[in-house]
Amino acid sequence: MDENRYNSTGLTARTKTVKLLFKRSELLYDIKNYAYVEGDVMQVNTEHDRHQVQDIGETGNIDRVTKVLDLAYAESVEALFPYTKQDVEQVTEMDNMPSVVYDEEPSDEGGDEVFTNEKPEETKSQDYEIQLLVPDAYSKTTVTLLVRYIHEYMVCRVLADWMSITNPPSAPKWKEKEQEMLEAMKEAVNFRTKRVRRTQTPF
């Protein structure tokens, strides 16, 4: 990442790079657990309604989860601008393929998914990574807090979408949590970027 990217924003150039890694397996673990609890406590007419909520990680459904996780990831990167700013090249090509490509066939070793690269010539990560160019005195504790907020945002983003399909009355609750995490994320990334002016006092 080029530190000169700050010239267009009016911010002082930063030299420290922070990489935030979000394990897809950990995101899916929380998403599946929350969906299971949501289905377990909901009032239903039939067990089919309950399973519709709880089966978020099943074959076919996981495709929707992946698409929304990709969207939540892109939204997180954009929300952290300008610390995540990436200049567009002279010629830039993008496609609508998922960031994570996987095989839905069961694995001999067990587990929920088997991850594969659909395009062998391109190495696709199984996880989500965000790079920040931060102020020189940025606090590690702030980075830790930021990671927690982004993780929760991505999880809530998926659940809000899934509940809007399978259990609409519950969707606003997750949408509210999603927005809370988004605002907290924006606030946290800027928390240590301003100088603190100490007033002189004899006491």
C-alpha positions in Angstrom: 0.0 0.0 0.0 1.4 3.4 -1.0 1.6 5.9 1.8 1.3 8.7 -0.8 -2.3 7.8 -1.2 -3.0 10.2 1.7 -2.1 13.3 -0.4 -5.6 13.5 -1.8 -7.2 13.3 1.6 -5.2 16.0 3.3 -3.9 13.6 6.0 -0.3 13.2 7.1 1.4 10.2 5.4 1.4 7.1 7.6 4.1 4.5 7.6 2.7 1.6 9.6 0.7 -1.1 7.9 -1.7 -3.2 9.9 -3.2 -6.4 8.5 -6.5 -7.6 9.9 -7.4 -11.2 9.1 -10.9 -12.6 9.4 -11.1 -16.4 9.3 -14.1 -17.6 7.3 -14.4 -20.6 9.6 -14.8 -18.3 12.6 -17.3 -16.2 10.9 -19.4 -19.2 9.8 -19.1 -20.7 13.3 -20.8 -17.6 14.9 -23.3 -17.3 12.1 -24.5 -20.9 12.4 -24.6 -20.7 16.2 -26.7 -17.5 16.2 -29.0 -18.9 13.6 -29.5 -22.1 15.6 -30.4 -20.2 18.7 -32.7 -17.9 16.8 -34.5 -20.9 15.4 -34.6 -22.6 18.7 -36.4 -19.8 20.5 -38.7 -18.6 17.8 -42.4 -19.3 17.8 -43.3 -21.5 14.8 -46.3 -23.1 13.1 -44.3 -26.0 11.8 -40.8 -27.4 12.4 -40.1 -26.6 8.8 -40.1 -22.9 9.6 -37.6 -23.5 12.4 -35.3 -25.5 10.1 -35.4 -22.8 7.5 -33.7 -20.4 9.9 -31.3 -22.9 11.4 -30.1 -24.4 8.1 -28.2 -21.3 7.1 -25.0 -23.3 6.6 -26.4 -26.1 4.5 -25.6 -26.8 0.9 -27.2 -24.1 -1.3 -27.9 -21.8 1.5 -24.1 -21.3 2.1 -23.9 -19.6 -1.4 -26.1 -16.8 -0.1 -24.0 -16.5 3.0 -20.8 -16.2 1.0 -22.3 -13.5 -1.2 -23.3 -11.4 1.8 -20.0 -12.0 3.6 -18.3 -10.7 0.5 -20.5 -7.7 0.5 -20.0 -7.1 4.3 -16.2 -7.4 3.7 -16.3 -4.8 0.9 -18.5 -2.5 3.0 -16.0 -2.8 5.9 -13.1 -1.9 3.7 -14.9 1.1 2.3 -16.1 2.2 5.8 -12.4 2.4 6.9 -11.5 4.9 4.2 -9.0 6.6 3.8 -6.9 4.1 5.8 -7.8 1.3 3.3 -7.7 3.4 0.2 -6.3 1.6 -2.8 -5.6 3.6 -6.0 -7.2 2.4 -9.2 -4.7 1.3 -11.8 -4.7 2.7 -15.4 -6.7 -0.4 -16.4 -8.6 -2.2 -13.6 -10.8 -5.3 -14.1 -13.2 -6.7 -11.6 -15.6 -9.6 -11.7 -18.5 -10.7 -9.5 -17.0 -14.0 -8.4 -17.0 -14.7 -4.7 -13.8 -13.9 -2.8 -13.9 -17.4 -1.4 -14.5 -20.3 -3.8 -15.3 -23.7 -2.3 -16.6 -27.1 -3.2 -19.9 -28.2 -1.6 -19.2 -31.9 -1.9 -18.6 -33.6 1.5 -15.0 -34.1 2.5 -13.6 -37.4 3.5 -12.0 -35.8 6.5 -15.2 -34.3 7.7 -15.9 -30.6 8.2 -18.4 -28.2 6.8 -16.8 -27.1 3.5 -13.9 -28.1 1.3 -12.2 -25.0 -0.2 -10.9 -25.0 -3.7 -9.7 -22.5 -6.3 -12.0 -22.3 -9.2 -9.3 -20.5 -11.2 -6.0 -22.5 -10.6 -3.9 -19.6 -12.0 -5.3 -17.3 -9.2 -4.7 -18.0 -5.6 -7.9 -17.2 -3.7 -7.7 -16.9 0.1 -10.1 -18.8 2.3 -10.2 -15.8 4.6 -10.8 -12.0 4.4 -7.9 -9.6 4.9 -8.0 -5.9 5.4 -4.9 -3.7 5.2 -4.7 -0.4 7.0 -2.1 2.3 6.7 -2.3 3.9 10.2 -0.7 6.7 12.2 2.7 6.1 13.6 1.4 6.2 17.2 -1.6 4.0 16.5 -2.5 1.8 19.5 -2.6 -2.0 19.3 -5.5 -2.0 21.7 -7.5 0.0 19.1 -6.6 -2.5 16.5 -7.9 -5.3 18.7 -11.2 -3.5 19.2 -11.5 -2.8 15.5 -11.1 -6.5 14.7 -13.9 -7.4 17.1 -16.2 -4.7 15.6 -15.6 -5.8 12.1 -16.1 -9.5 12.9 -19.4 -8.7 14.6 -20.5 -6.5 11.7 -19.9 -9.2 9.1 -21.8 -11.8 11.2 -24.7 -9.5 11.9 -24.8 -8.4 8.2 -25.3 -12.0 7.2 -27.9 -12.7 9.8 -29.9 -9.6 9.0 -30.1 -10.7 5.4 -30.9 -14.3 6.3 -33.6 -13.4 8.7 -35.2 -11.1 6.2 -35.8 -14.2 4.1 -36.6 -16.9 6.7 -37.9 -15.0 9.7 -38.8 -11.3 8.8 -39.9 -10.3 12.3 -36.4 -10.9 13.6 -34.6 -9.0 10.8 -34.8 -5.5 12.2 -33.0 -6.6 15.4 -30.0 -7.9 13.4 -30.1 -4.9 11.1 -29.9 -2.6 14.2 -26.9 -4.6 15.6 -25.3 -4.4 12.1 -25.6 -0.6 12.0 -24.3 -0.3 15.6 -21.2 -2.3 14.7 -20.7 -0.3 11.5 -20.7 3.0 13.4 -18.5 1.6 16.1 -16.0 0.5 13.5 -15.9 3.9 11.9 -15.4 5.6 15.3 -12.7 3.1 16.4 -10.5 3.5 13.3 -10.4 7.3 13.9 -10.1 7.1 17.7 -6.3 7.5 17.8 -5.7 9.6 14.8 -6.0 13.1 16.3 -3.5 14.8 18.5 -4.6 15.4 22.1 -4.0 18.9 23.2 -3.2 19.2 26.9 -4.1 22.5 28.5 -1.5 24.0 30.7 -2.5 24.1 34.4 -0.6 24.5 37.6 -2.6 21.7 39.2 
